[in-house]
């Protein structure tokens, strides 16, 4: 059980690091003409959304294991932090998807703002994760 829990923790952490790093590279590392094309709006964010989904599933499995191992409720602090992290990951995934749609419509400035807000949501999620 401990081995499974450690494996899920690593999967969750690595997928979130990959999603955060991928977004930072897309937003600040790529040239503007590559970043703001239709292909750039489709391929990179899809990989990031898959990383977010894998991290979200690993996080849900970790919460389930925590309930199973403890036999009861882990406490209000734990549930509050997990709830906030869950909402922040959903916000990040949604803003990435919306930014892709904005790029396809040719609205580059709102897409950039949405990507930055997704980076901020992921950074806040990481800070809340440290509180566990």
Backbone as numpy.savetxt, mean C-alpha at the origin, in Angstrom:
# Nx Ny Nz CAx CAy CAz Cx Cy Cz
3.35 -22.55 13.83 2.54 -21.36 13.83 3.40 -20.09 13.83
4.49 -20.13 14.60 5.38 -18.98 14.66 6.08 -18.78 13.31
6.45 -19.88 12.66 7.09 -19.78 11.35 6.15 -19.13 10.33
4.89 -19.53 10.35 3.90 -18.94 9.45 3.71 -17.45 9.74
3.67 -17.11 11.01 3.51 -15.71 11.39 4.70 -14.88 10.92
5.92 -15.39 11.10 7.10 -14.66 10.64 7.13 -14.53 9.12
6.73 -15.58 8.42 6.66 -15.52 6.96 5.66 -14.46 6.50
4.50 -14.42 7.13 3.49 -13.42 6.77 3.96 -12.01 7.08
4.67 -11.84 8.18 5.21 -10.52 8.51 6.18 -10.06 7.42
7.06 -10.96 6.98 8.02 -10.60 5.94 7.33 -10.30 4.61
6.34 -11.10 4.26 5.60 -10.85 3.02 4.92 -9.50 3.09
4.28 -9.20 4.23 3.59 -7.92 4.39 4.57 -6.75 4.31
5.66 -6.84 5.03 6.63 -5.73 5.06 7.28 -5.52 3.69
7.69 -6.60 3.06 8.36 -6.47 1.76 7.42 -5.95 0.67
6.17 -6.36 0.71 5.24 -5.86 -0.30 4.96 -4.37 -0.09
4.90 -3.93 1.15 4.67 -2.52 1.41 5.90 -1.68 1.06
7.07 -2.21 1.32 8.30 -1.51 0.92 8.36 -1.41 -0.60
8.00 -2.49 -1.29 8.00 -2.48 -2.75 7.00 -1.49 -3.32
5.82 -1.43 -2.72 4.80 -0.49 -3.21 5.24 0.95 -2.97
5.77 1.23 -1.79 6.23 2.59 -1.49 7.39 2.97 -2.39
8.38 2.11 -2.51 9.53 2.40 -3.36 9.15 2.54 -4.82
8.25 1.69 -5.29 7.79 1.79 -6.67 7.09 3.11 -6.95
6.25 3.55 -6.01 5.58 4.84 -6.20 6.57 6.00 -6.20
7.54 5.94 -5.29 8.53 7.02 -5.24 9.35 7.05 -6.54
9.71 5.87 -7.05 10.47 5.82 -8.31 9.62 6.35 -9.47
8.34 5.95 -9.52 7.48 6.44 -10.60 7.34 7.96 -10.52
7.12 8.48 -9.32 6.84 9.91 -9.17 8.09 10.76 -9.33
9.20 10.33 -8.76 10.38 11.20 -8.71 11.59 10.68 -9.50
11.58 9.40 -9.89 12.75 8.85 -10.56 12.63 8.77 -12.06
11.43 8.69 -12.57 11.24 8.58 -14.02 11.16 9.95 -14.66
11.63 10.08 -15.90 11.44 11.34 -16.61 9.95 11.60 -16.84
9.61 12.86 -16.91 8.20 13.26 -17.02 7.54 12.68 -18.27
8.25 12.61 -19.39 7.62 12.11 -20.62 7.35 10.62 -20.54
8.11 9.86 -19.75 7.84 8.43 -19.57 6.73 8.23 -18.54
6.79 8.99 -17.46 5.84 8.84 -16.35 4.41 9.19 -16.75
4.25 10.15 -17.62 2.92 10.67 -17.92 2.34 10.12 -19.22
2.82 8.98 -19.70 2.25 8.37 -20.89 1.22 7.33 -20.50
0.47 6.84 -21.48 -0.56 5.84 -21.21 0.06 4.51 -20.76
1.20 4.15 -21.35 1.86 2.90 -20.95 2.40 3.03 -19.53
2.98 4.17 -19.20 3.47 4.40 -17.84 2.36 4.42 -16.82
1.17 4.84 -17.25 0.03 4.87 -16.35 -0.57 3.49 -16.15
-0.25 2.56 -17.03 -0.88 1.25 -16.95 0.01 0.22 -16.26
1.28 0.14 -16.64 2.12 -0.97 -16.20 2.62 -0.80 -14.77
3.25 0.31 -14.47 3.83 0.51 -13.13 2.81 0.47 -12.02
1.73 1.25 -12.12 0.74 1.22 -11.04 0.04 -0.13 -10.87
-0.08 -0.92 -11.93 -0.67 -2.25 -11.77 0.20 -3.12 -10.87
1.50 -3.06 -11.06 2.41 -3.84 -10.22 2.32 -3.35 -8.77
2.25 -2.06 -8.60 2.15 -1.50 -7.25 0.84 -1.92 -6.59
-0.25 -1.92 -7.35 -1.52 -2.35 -6.77 -1.51 -3.83 -6.41
-0.80 -4.65 -7.19 -0.66 -6.06 -6.82 0.14 -6.20 -5.53
1.19 -5.40 -5.38 1.96 -5.44 -4.14 1.11 -5.02 -2.95
0.29 -3.98 -3.14 -0.60 -3.55 -2.07 -1.60 -4.65 -1.72
-2.13 -5.33 -2.72 -3.10 -6.40 -2.47 -2.45 -7.55 -1.71
-1.24 -7.92 -2.10 -0.55 -9.01 -1.39 -0.26 -8.60 0.05
0.18 -7.37 0.24 0.43 -6.88 1.60 -0.83 -6.81 2.43
-1.93 -6.42 1.81 -3.21 -6.35 2.52 -3.67 -7.75 2.93
-3.55 -8.72 2.03 -3.95 -10.08 2.37 -3.05 -10.67 3.46
-1.76 -10.40 3.39 -0.86 -10.88 4.44 -1.19 -10.22 5.78
-1.54 -8.95 5.76 -1.92 -8.26 6.99 -3.20 -8.82 7.59
-4.18 -9.11 6.75 -5.43 -9.71 7.24 -5.15 -11.09 7.82
-4.29 -11.86 7.17 -3.93 -13.18 7.69 -3.20 -13.05 9.03
-2.37 -12.03 9.18 -1.69 -11.80 10.46 -2.67 -11.47 11.57
-3.66 -10.65 11.28 -4.68 -10.32 12.28 -5.45 -11.58 12.66
-5.79 -12.41 11.67 -6.49 -13.66 11.95 -5.64 -14.56 12.85
-4.35 -14.68 12.54 -3.46 -15.50 13.37 -3.35 -14.94 14.79
-3.35 -13.63 14.90 -3.27 -13.00 16.23 -4.49 -13.36 17.06
-5.67 -13.34 16.44 -6.89 -13.74 17.14 -6.82 -15.22 17.52
-6.33 -16.03 16.60 -6.26 -17.49 16.81 -5.27 -17.83 17.93
-4.11 -17.16 17.93 -3.10 -17.47 18.93 -3.48 -16.96 20.32
-4.12 -15.81 20.38 -4.46 -15.23 21.67 -5.77 -15.80 22.22
-6.59 -16.34 21.36 -7.83 -16.93 21.83 -8.94 -15.92 22.11
-8.67 -14.67 22.06 -9.67 -13.64 22.31 -9.32 -12.38 21.56
-9.86 -11.29 22.02 -9.59 -10.00 21.39 -8.22 -9.47 21.81
-7.41 -9.03 20.86 -6.07 -8.54 21.21 -6.04 -7.19 21.91
-7.11 -6.45 21.90 -7.12 -5.17 22.60 -7.49 -4.03 21.67
-7.91 -2.94 22.28 -8.40 -1.80 21.52 -7.28 -1.11 20.74
-6.10 -0.99 21.33 -4.99 -0.33 20.64 -4.64 -1.08 19.36
-4.52 -2.40 19.46 -4.17 -3.22 18.31 -5.23 -3.07 17.21
-6.48 -3.18 17.58 -7.55 -3.10 16.58 -7.64 -1.71 15.97
-7.39 -0.67 16.75 -7.40 0.69 16.21 -6.30 0.92 15.21
-5.10 0.46 15.54 -3.96 0.63 14.63 -4.19 -0.17 13.35
-4.67 -1.40 13.49 -4.92 -2.23 12.31 -6.01 -1.61 11.44
-7.05 -1.05 12.06 -8.11 -0.40 11.30 -7.62 0.81 10.52
-6.79 1.62 11.15 -6.24 2.80 10.47 -5.32 2.37 9.33
-4.48 1.35 9.57 -3.60 0.85 8.51 -4.42 0.32 7.33
-5.48 -0.40 7.63 -6.35 -0.94 6.58 -6.94 0.19 5.73
-7.44 1.22 6.38 -8.01 2.35 5.63 -6.95 3.08 4.82
-5.76 3.24 5.36 -4.70 3.92 4.62 -4.27 3.13 3.39
-4.22 1.79 3.50 -3.88 0.97 2.34 -4.98 1.04 1.28
-6.22 1.07 1.72 -7.31 1.21 0.75 -7.25 2.57 0.06
-6.96 3.61 0.81 -6.83 4.95 0.22 -5.69 4.98 -0.79
-4.57 4.37 -0.45 -3.43 4.35 -1.36 -3.77 3.61 -2.65
-4.40 2.46 -2.53 -4.79 1.70 -3.72 -5.79 2.45 -4.59
-6.75 3.10 -3.94 -7.75 3.84 -4.70 -7.14 5.05 -5.41
-6.26 5.78 -4.72 -5.68 6.96 -5.35 -4.75 6.58 -6.50
-4.10 5.43 -6.40 -3.27 4.98 -7.51 -4.15 4.69 -8.73
-5.26 4.00 -8.51 -6.17 3.71 -9.62 -6.78 4.96 -10.23
-7.16 5.90 -9.38 -7.74 7.15 -9.89 -6.70 7.95 -10.65
-5.45 7.93 -10.18 -4.40 8.67 -10.90 -4.16 8.08 -12.29
-4.29 6.77 -12.42 -4.15 6.16 -13.75 -5.25 6.65 -14.68
-6.46 6.72 -14.16 -7.57 7.21 -14.99 -7.36 8.67 -15.39
-6.87 9.47 -14.47 -6.61 10.88 -14.78 -5.56 11.01 -15.88
-4.52 10.16 -15.84 -3.51 10.21 -16.88 -4.08 9.82 -18.23
-4.95 8.82 -18.26 -5.56 8.42 -19.53 -6.44 9.53 -20.09
-7.01 10.34 -19.20 -7.82 11.48 -19.64 -6.96 12.67 -20.04
-5.66 12.59 -19.77 -4.75 13.69 -20.12 -4.63 14.74 -19.04
-5.11 14.46 -17.86 -5.03 15.42 -16.74 -3.84 15.03 -15.87
-2.69 15.60 -16.20 -1.43 15.19 -15.60 -1.27 15.73 -14.17
-1.62 16.98 -13.96 -1.41 17.60 -12.64 -2.21 16.90 -11.54
-3.51 16.61 -11.73 -4.23 15.88 -10.68 -3.67 14.47 -10.45
-3.17 13.83 -11.51 -2.59 12.50 -11.36 -1.34 12.55 -10.48
-0.53 13.59 -10.66 0.67 13.73 -9.83 0.29 13.94 -8.36
-0.72 14.77 -8.12 -1.16 15.00 -6.74 -1.69 13.73 -6.10
-2.39 12.94 -6.87 -2.92 11.69 -6.33 -1.80 10.70 -6.02
-0.78 10.64 -6.86 0.36 9.76 -6.57 1.08 10.21 -5.30
1.24 11.50 -5.12 1.89 12.01 -3.90 1.03 11.67 -2.68
-0.29 11.78 -2.81 -1.15 11.43 -1.67 -1.07 9.93 -1.37
-0.89 9.10 -2.38 -0.71 7.66 -2.14 0.61 7.40 -1.42
1.66 8.13 -1.79 2.95 7.99 -1.10 2.79 8.38 0.36
2.08 9.47 0.62 1.87 9.91 2.00 1.04 8.88 2.78
0.02 8.32 2.15 -0.80 7.30 2.82 0.02 6.07 3.17
0.90 5.64 2.27 1.74 4.48 2.56 2.75 4.79 3.65
3.29 6.00 3.67 4.24 6.38 4.72 3.54 6.41 6.08
2.33 6.95 6.11 1.57 6.97 7.37 1.22 5.55 7.82
0.88 4.70 6.87 0.61 3.30 7.20 1.81 2.61 7.81
2.99 2.92 7.29 4.22 2.34 7.85 4.46 2.86 9.26
4.19 4.13 9.49 4.36 4.67 10.84 3.39 4.03 11.82
2.15 3.81 11.39 1.19 3.14 12.26 1.60 1.68 12.48
2.21 1.05 11.49 2.67 -0.33 11.65 3.76 -0.46 12.68
4.59 0.55 12.81 5.66 0.53 13.81 5.06 0.57 15.23
3.87 1.13 15.35 3.22 1.21 16.66 2.75 -0.14 17.17
2.68 -1.14 16.29 2.25 -2.47 16.75 3.42 -3.11 17.42
